[in-house]
Amino acid sequence: MESFLDFKPLTPQLSSITVPTMILNGEFDFLTPRALHETLRVEIPVQREAT
């Protein structure tokens, strides 16, 4: 519980990722909703979309 209370969002640090990154999610992924994946996609500079 303490770690949850002390949690600080990592969003400001996402732009510092400098390696290729693959972001995966599934239709029924309830733990990490689509909005979170969209934030990752927008904030991480080195990534590419796969089709």
Phi and psi in radians as a Rosetta constraint file:
Dihedral C 1 N 2 CA 2 C 2 CIRCULARHARMONIC -1.060 0.35
Dihedral N 2 CA 2 C 2 N 3 CIRCULARHARMONIC -0.709 0.35
Dihedral C 2 N 3 CA 3 C 3 CIRCULARHARMONIC -1.123 0.35
Dihedral N 3 CA 3 C 3 N 4 CIRCULARHARMONIC -0.588 0.35
Dihedral C 3 N 4 CA 4 C 4 CIRCULARHARMONIC -1.168 0.35
Dihedral N 4 CA 4 C 4 N 5 CIRCULARHARMONIC -0.730 0.35
Dihedral C 4 N 5 CA 5 C 5 CIRCULARHARMONIC -1.197 0.35
Dihedral N 5 CA 5 C 5 N 6 CIRCULARHARMONIC -0.530 0.35
Dihedral C 5 N 6 CA 6 C 6 CIRCULARHARMONIC -1.611 0.35
Dihedral N 6 CA 6 C 6 N 7 CIRCULARHARMONIC 0.071 0.35
Dihedral C 6 N 7 CA 7 C 7 CIRCULARHARMONIC -1.105 0.35
Dihedral N 7 CA 7 C 7 N 8 CIRCULARHARMONIC 2.320 0.35
Dihedral C 7 N 8 CA 8 C 8 CIRCULARHARMONIC -2.095 0.35
Dihedral N 8 CA 8 C 8 N 9 CIRCULARHARMONIC 2.250 0.35
Dihedral C 8 N 9 CA 9 C 9 CIRCULARHARMONIC -0.980 0.35
Dihedral N 9 CA 9 C 9 N 10 CIRCULARHARMONIC 2.505 0.35
Dihedral C 9 N 10 CA 10 C 10 CIRCULARHARMONIC -1.673 0.35
Dihedral N 10 CA 10 C 10 N 11 CIRCULARHARMONIC 0.000 0.35
Dihedral C 10 N 11 CA 11 C 11 CIRCULARHARMONIC -0.892 0.35
Dihedral N 11 CA 11 C 11 N 12 CIRCULARHARMONIC -0.765 0.35
Dihedral C 11 N 12 CA 12 C 12 CIRCULARHARMONIC -1.086 0.35
Dihedral N 12 CA 12 C 12 N 13 CIRCULARHARMONIC -0.381 0.35
Dihedral C 12 N 13 CA 13 C 13 CIRCULARHARMONIC -1.593 0.35
Dihedral N 13 CA 13 C 13 N 14 CIRCULARHARMONIC -0.166 0.35
Dihedral C 13 N 14 CA 14 C 14 CIRCULARHARMONIC -1.051 0.35
Dihedral N 14 CA 14 C 14 N 15 CIRCULARHARMONIC -0.607 0.35
Dihedral C 14 N 15 CA 15 C 15 CIRCULARHARMONIC -1.189 0.35
Dihedral N 15 CA 15 C 15 N 16 CIRCULARHARMONIC -0.219 0.35
Dihedral C 15 N 16 CA 16 C 16 CIRCULARHARMONIC -1.537 0.35
Dihedral N 16 CA 16 C 16 N 17 CIRCULARHARMONIC -0.056 0.35
Dihedral C 16 N 17 CA 17 C 17 CIRCULARHARMONIC -1.218 0.35
Dihedral N 17 CA 17 C 17 N 18 CIRCULARHARMONIC 2.189 0.35
Dihedral C 17 N 18 CA 18 C 18 CIRCULARHARMONIC -2.075 0.35
Dihedral N 18 CA 18 C 18 N 19 CIRCULARHARMONIC 0.236 0.35
Dihedral C 18 N 19 CA 19 C 19 CIRCULARHARMONIC -2.004 0.35
Dihedral N 19 CA 19 C 19 N 20 CIRCULARHARMONIC 2.680 0.35
Dihedral C 19 N 20 CA 20 C 20 CIRCULARHARMONIC -0.982 0.35
Dihedral N 20 CA 20 C 20 N 21 CIRCULARHARMONIC 2.402 0.35
Dihedral C 20 N 21 CA 21 C 21 CIRCULARHARMONIC -2.307 0.35
Dihedral N 21 CA 21 C 21 N 22 CIRCULARHARMONIC 2.308 0.35
Dihedral C 21 N 22 CA 22 C 22 CIRCULARHARMONIC -1.864 0.35
Dihedral N 22 CA 22 C 22 N 23 CIRCULARHARMONIC 2.224 0.35
Dihedral C 22 N 23 CA 23 C 23 CIRCULARHARMONIC -1.902 0.35
Dihedral N 23 CA 23 C 23 N 24 CIRCULARHARMONIC 2.105 0.35
Dihedral C 23 N 24 CA 24 C 24 CIRCULARHARMONIC -2.079 0.35
Dihedral N 24 CA 24 C 24 N 25 CIRCULARHARMONIC 2.490 0.35
Dihedral C 24 N 25 CA 25 C 25 CIRCULARHARMONIC -2.661 0.35
Dihedral N 25 CA 25 C 25 N 26 CIRCULARHARMONIC 2.816 0.35
Dihedral C 25 N 26 CA 26 C 26 CIRCULARHARMONIC -2.070 0.35
Dihedral N 26 CA 26 C 26 N 27 CIRCULARHARMONIC 2.845 0.35
Dihedral C 26 N 27 CA 27 C 27 CIRCULARHARMONIC -1.006 0.35
Dihedral N 27 CA 27 C 27 N 28 CIRCULARHARMONIC -0.608 0.35
Dihedral C 27 N 28 CA 28 C 28 CIRCULARHARMONIC -1.906 0.35
Dihedral N 28 CA 28 C 28 N 29 CIRCULARHARMONIC 0.532 0.35
Dihedral C 28 N 29 CA 29 C 29 CIRCULARHARMONIC -1.475 0.35
Dihedral N 29 CA 29 C 29 N 30 CIRCULARHARMONIC 1.642 0.35
Dihedral C 29 N 30 CA 30 C 30 CIRCULARHARMONIC -1.514 0.35
Dihedral N 30 CA 30 C 30 N 31 CIRCULARHARMONIC -0.310 0.35
Dihedral C 30 N 31 CA 31 C 31 CIRCULARHARMONIC -1.371 0.35
Dihedral N 31 CA 31 C 31 N 32 CIRCULARHARMONIC -0.564 0.35
Dihedral C 31 N 32 CA 32 C 32 CIRCULARHARMONIC -2.228 0.35
Dihedral N 32 CA 32 C 32 N 33 CIRCULARHARMONIC 1.636 0.35
Dihedral C 32 N 33 CA 33 C 33 CIRCULARHARMONIC -1.139 0.35
Dihedral N 33 CA 33 C 33 N 34 CIRCULARHARMONIC 2.820 0.35
Dihedral C 33 N 34 CA 34 C 34 CIRCULARHARMONIC -0.944 0.35
Dihedral N 34 CA 34 C 34 N 35 CIRCULARHARMONIC -0.649 0.35
Dihedral C 34 N 35 CA 35 C 35 CIRCULARHARMONIC -1.038 0.35
Dihedral N 35 CA 35 C 35 N 36 CIRCULARHARMONIC -0.643 0.35
Dihedral C 35 N 36 CA 36 C 36 CIRCULARHARMONIC -1.144 0.35
Dihedral N 36 CA 36 C 36 N 37 CIRCULARHARMONIC -0.749 0.35
Dihedral C 36 N 37 CA 37 C 37 CIRCULARHARMONIC -1.133 0.35
Dihedral N 37 CA 37 C 37 N 38 CIRCULARHARMONIC -0.620 0.35
Dihedral C 37 N 38 CA 38 C 38 CIRCULARHARMONIC -1.142 0.35
Dihedral N 38 CA 38 C 38 N 39 CIRCULARHARMONIC -0.688 0.35
Dihedral C 38 N 39 CA 39 C 39 CIRCULARHARMONIC -1.071 0.35
Dihedral N 39 CA 39 C 39 N 40 CIRCULARHARMONIC -0.781 0.35
Dihedral C 39 N 40 CA 40 C 40 CIRCULARHARMONIC -1.050 0.35
Dihedral N 40 CA 40 C 40 N 41 CIRCULARHARMONIC -0.788 0.35
Dihedral C 40 N 41 CA 41 C 41 CIRCULARHARMONIC -1.056 0.35
Dihedral N 41 CA 41 C 41 N 42 CIRCULARHARMONIC -0.711 0.35
Dihedral C 41 N 42 CA 42 C 42 CIRCULARHARMONIC -1.335 0.35
Dihedral N 42 CA 42 C 42 N 43 CIRCULARHARMONIC -0.673 0.35
Dihedral C 42 N 43 CA 43 C 43 CIRCULARHARMONIC -1.501 0.35
Dihedral N 43 CA 43 C 43 N 44 CIRCULARHARMONIC -0.443 0.35
Dihedral C 43 N 44 CA 44 C 44 CIRCULARHARMONIC -1.528 0.35
Dihedral N 44 CA 44 C 44 N 45 CIRCULARHARMONIC 2.042 0.35
Dihedral C 44 N 45 CA 45 C 45 CIRCULARHARMONIC -1.266 0.35
Dihedral N 45 CA 45 C 45 N 46 CIRCULARHARMONIC -0.539 0.35
Dihedral C 45 N 46 CA 46 C 46 CIRCULARHARMONIC -1.848 0.35
Dihedral N 46 CA 46 C 46 N 47 CIRCULARHARMONIC 1.558 0.35
Dihedral C 46 N 47 CA 47 C 47 CIRCULARHARMONIC -2.740 0.35
Dihedral N 47 CA 47 C 47 N 48 CIRCULARHARMONIC 2.844 0.35
Dihedral C 47 N 48 CA 48 C 48 CIRCULARHARMONIC -2.439 0.35
Dihedral N 48 CA 48 C 48 N 49 CIRCULARHARMONIC 2.671 0.35
Dihedral C 48 N 49 CA 49 C 49 CIRCULARHARMONIC -1.526 0.35
Dihedral N 49 CA 49 C 49 N 50 CIRCULARHARMONIC 2.349 0.35
Dihedral C 49 N 50 CA 50 C 50 CIRCULARHARMONIC -1.789 0.35
Dihedral N 50 CA 50 C 50 N 51 CIRCULARHARMONIC 2.620 0.35
